């Protein structure tokens, strides 16, 4: 029996939907693999990411790979250069200075607001995060701990109660985390747990000025740990992505 028009339309819609979901899954997998490979230091600063190689490694179309690379560039994980293709971001010393300077200025304002606006539940939430952070300090790999420590800063921003400041901080924290993941030597505590704890103490006491001074010092120390001359790595792209 021949299918009527409605059945054909439904079949076509389901096929298009399935293809869209599949494409989205592929994009997410590529993005996640590259992002985590950068954050775990398998992909080094300046590593080239040829479209053809990525298409082969992920069995993806060139259009899909380009879309992912554009998303990664938007998030400052990779750099796209005309006629040179994509490569892992390699922030310069000047860019690093500017990023950390902007973050210090922003977060000093945020903790002052947090000291004014924090409620008991906010403080309890921050204390719980500190417990999780401390428990994970010795058991998580350094790049993963960087991300956990960064989430503390975003939680403080949420306590401040200004979504616009939080929005800008998300980008700065992401860029700082990238710099730390790429350039900080193994063994350093990327974000000092005890300083986080004291910042919460000052917020709870309503002492925004002391919280701001400690936050500025805290971020200055983080910047000092960055080493901008990593060793070269000659692994294949597939191996650095953890695919071979």
C-alpha positions in Angstrom: 0.0 0.0 0.0 1.4 3.4 -1.0 2.1 5.8 1.9 0.0 8.9 2.0 1.5 12.5 2.0 1.3 12.8 5.7 3.2 9.6 6.3 5.9 10.6 3.9 6.3 14.0 5.6 6.5 12.3 9.0 9.2 9.9 7.7 11.2 12.8 6.2 10.9 14.8 9.4 12.1 11.9 11.5 15.1 11.3 9.2 16.1 15.0 9.3 15.7 15.0 13.1 17.9 11.9 13.4 20.6 13.4 11.2 20.5 16.7 13.2 20.9 14.8 16.5 23.7 12.7 15.1 25.5 15.9 13.9 25.1 17.6 17.2 26.5 14.5 19.0 29.5 14.5 16.7 30.1 18.2 17.3 29.9 17.8 21.1 32.3 14.8 21.0 34.9 16.7 18.9 34.6 19.8 21.1 34.8 17.9 24.4 37.8 15.8 23.2 39.8 18.9 22.1 38.9 20.9 25.1 39.8 18.2 27.6 43.0 17.4 25.7 44.0 21.0 26.1 43.1 21.2 29.8 44.9 18.0 30.6 48.0 19.2 28.7 48.0 16.5 26.0 47.6 19.3 23.4 50.3 21.9 23.8 50.1 25.6 23.0 50.5 26.2 19.2 49.7 22.6 18.2 48.2 22.7 14.7 44.7 21.2 14.3 44.4 20.4 10.6 40.8 20.1 9.4 41.6 17.0 7.2 43.2 15.2 10.2 40.2 15.9 12.5 37.8 14.8 9.8 39.6 11.5 9.5 40.0 11.0 13.3 36.3 11.7 14.1 34.8 10.4 10.8 33.2 13.8 10.5 32.5 16.2 7.6 34.6 19.2 7.0 31.6 21.4 7.7 31.1 19.8 11.2 34.8 20.2 12.0 34.8 23.8 11.0 31.8 24.6 13.1 33.5 23.0 16.2 36.7 24.9 15.6 34.8 28.2 15.3 33.1 27.4 18.7 36.5 26.6 20.2 37.9 29.9 18.8 35.0 31.8 20.3 35.8 30.2 23.7 39.5 31.2 23.2 40.6 27.5 23.3 42.0 27.6 19.7 43.1 30.3 17.3 41.9 30.5 13.7 44.3 32.3 11.3 43.7 33.0 7.6 45.6 30.6 5.3 47.2 28.9 8.4 44.2 27.0 9.8 43.5 26.3 13.5 46.0 25.7 16.3 45.8 25.5 20.1 45.7 29.0 21.7 49.1 30.2 22.8 48.5 33.4 24.9 51.4 35.8 24.9 52.9 37.2 28.1 51.2 40.5 27.3 47.8 38.9 26.8 48.3 36.9 30.1 49.0 40.1 32.0 46.0 41.8 30.6 43.7 38.8 31.3 44.8 38.5 34.9 44.7 42.3 35.5 41.1 42.4 34.3 40.2 39.4 36.5 41.7 41.0 39.6 39.8 44.2 39.0 36.5 42.3 38.4 36.8 39.9 41.3 37.7 42.5 43.8 34.4 44.2 43.0 32.6 40.9 43.1 33.8 39.9 46.6 32.9 43.3 47.9 29.3 42.8 46.6 29.3 39.2 48.0 30.2 40.6 51.5 27.2 42.9 51.3 24.6 40.4 49.8 25.6 37.0 51.1 22.9 35.1 53.0 23.4 32.2 55.4 22.5 29.7 52.7 25.1 31.3 50.4 27.8 30.9 53.0 26.8 27.3 53.7 27.0 26.6 50.0 30.4 28.1 49.7 31.6 26.1 52.8 30.3 22.9 51.2 32.3 23.7 48.0 35.4 24.2 50.1 35.0 20.8 51.7 34.7 19.2 48.2 37.7 21.2 47.1 39.8 20.1 50.0 38.8 16.5 49.7 39.8 16.5 46.0 43.1 18.4 46.4 45.4 15.3 46.5 43.4 12.8 44.4 42.6 14.8 41.2 45.0 15.5 38.4 46.2 19.1 38.4 44.2 20.3 35.4 41.0 18.8 36.8 41.6 20.5 40.1 42.1 23.8 38.3 38.5 23.5 37.0 37.2 22.6 40.5 39.0 25.5 42.1 37.7 27.8 39.3 34.1 26.8 40.1 34.6 28.3 43.6 35.2 31.7 42.1 32.1 31.5 40.0 30.1 30.5 43.1 31.3 33.6 44.9 30.1 35.6 41.9 26.7 34.1 42.1 26.6 35.1 45.8 27.3 38.7 44.8 24.0 38.7 43.0 25.0 40.5 39.8 24.4 38.3 36.7 26.3 40.7 34.4 29.5 40.5 36.5 29.1 36.7 36.6 28.8 36.6 32.8 32.1 38.5 32.3 33.8 36.5 35.0 32.9 33.2 33.3 34.9 34.3 30.2 37.9 35.5 32.3 38.0 32.4 34.4 37.8 30.2 31.3 40.8 32.1 29.8 42.8 32.0 33.0 42.1 28.3 33.4 43.4 27.7 29.9 46.6 29.6 30.6 47.1 27.7 33.9 46.4 24.4 32.3 48.8 25.1 29.4 51.6 26.7 31.2 51.7 26.0 35.0 54.4 23.5 35.9 53.2 20.2 37.5 53.1 20.2 41.3 51.9 23.7 41.9 48.6 24.2 43.8 46.9 26.3 41.1 44.5 27.9 43.5 45.3 27.9 47.2 42.6 26.3 49.2 43.4 28.1 52.4 43.1 31.5 50.7 39.7 30.4 49.4 38.6 29.6 53.0 39.8 33.0 54.3 38.0 34.8 51.5 34.7 33.1 52.6 35.5 34.1 56.2 35.7 37.7 55.2 32.6 37.5 53.1 30.7 36.0 56.1 32.0 38.8 58.3 30.9 41.4 55.8 34.4 42.7 55.4 34.5 43.4 51.7 37.7 45.4 51.8 39.8 42.6 53.3 38.1 40.0 51.0 39.0 42.2 48.0 42.7 42.6 49.1 43.1 38.9 49.6 41.4 38.1 46.3 43.8 40.4 44.5 46.8 38.9 46.2 45.4 35.4 45.5 45.1 36.0 41.8 48.5 37.7 41.6 50.1 34.6 43.1 48.3 32.5 40.6 49.7 34.6 37.7 53.2 34.3 39.1 53.0 30.5 38.9 52.5 30.6 35.1 55.5 29.6 33.0 55.2 30.7 29.4 57.9 28.5 27.8 56.7 24.9 27.8 58.7 22.1 26.2 57.8 21.0 22.7 55.9 17.7 22.1 56.3 15.6 19.0 53.3 13.2 19.5 50.8 12.7 16.6 47.6 14.7 16.8 45.5 11.5 17.3 47.7 10.5 20.3 47.5 13.9 21.8 43.7 13.8 21.5 43.7 10.4 23.3 42.3 8.7 20.2 45.3 6.4 19.5 
